[in-house]
Amino acid sequence: MVQIGYTLMSEQTPARALVDYAAAAERIGFDYAVISDHYFPWLEEMGHSPYCWSVLGAVAHVTDRLPLMTYVTCPIMRYHPAVVAQKAATMGVLSDGRFTLGLGAGENLNEHVIGEGWPPVDTRHRMFAEAVQIIRKLFSGEYVTHQGEFFDVDSAKLYDLPERQVPIGIAASGGQSAELAAAYGDLLVINDPMPEVVQQFNAAGGDGKPVYGQLALSYDPDEEVARQRAHALWRWSGVGGWKVMAELPGPVNFDAACGTVRPEDVARSVPCGADVDAVVEAVRKFDAAGYTHVALVQIGHEQQQPFFDWADKELLPALRGI
């Protein structure tokens, strides 16, 4: 059975509301929750981007059973990997073992803020591999000293560790990252149904490990209102895939890149309206591609409570059959 998660979309939501939504997601029966880790939203219209780690601490306090996960954190620039390891270990303790550290190689959008420039993709992948190895070593609880190509660690040790070591999820978009995920990750993260990447992950040693995906939708009783909202807040997703998205430095650049994206273009990949069957069919594509988990994103902060009501009464019961 596919596990159905809820996405705490920090780019469109005030920090306090994210905490309330996590409690609501647990109450109505979502299987887990993930949260994005951004410094910027993709578009100015989204309007928010609180520090996800502060939010996660509050979410751990107001929930009891809901597994939590970053989706995803970049440990190569804005955060040093030793600091990421400490944050993740602390979340593991605060959540009583419910936390998973999702990691990815990042976006220029968020990492440029430290003023160090944005490395080429091959360099970023090498930085990412080294960062993941450092985090893994620190999770052991031993002292770690590391002098690498990109990172140095001087006699670091984590003193607050959860009883269950924090699992690591690794985001992938192709063969190289899928192999890295198989080697160093406990699970694979890919937003869209990409069976070829799942197969590469399995062939590289990841067979049997969970695979996490994400599905955006725009619930509204009025389908046209839902389509317009999806276009206003989610048109950035059609700018040309991750290779393009990872390079753009700011919301204004995303806005320019998606200037020709129409509401009907967004609606091709984002179920809009109140059609339960459309969402079920979209999740089935993930299931057929080998995914074990799918986190739903409701587009639009103001529509979250109506979405929860609909999910509770209609959507989640239908998705349980997949």
TABEL-V967046 format. One record per helix or strand of 2 or more residues. SS is the DSSP state (alpha for helix, beta for strand). FROM is the first residue (numbers start at 1). TO is the last residue. Records with the same first field share a line. If there is no record, write none. Layout:
# TABEL-V967046
SS->FROM-TO + FROM-TO
This chain:
# TABEL-V967046
beta->3-8 + 32-35 + 67-70 + 73-74 + 99-104 + 144-147 + 152-156 + 167-171 + 187-189 + 210-219 + 271-273 + 293-298
alpha->10-12 + 15-28 + 44-46 + 52-62 + 81-94 + 108-114 + 121-139 + 175-184 + 195-206 + 223-238 + 242-245 + 251-257 + 263-267 + 276-288 + 301-319
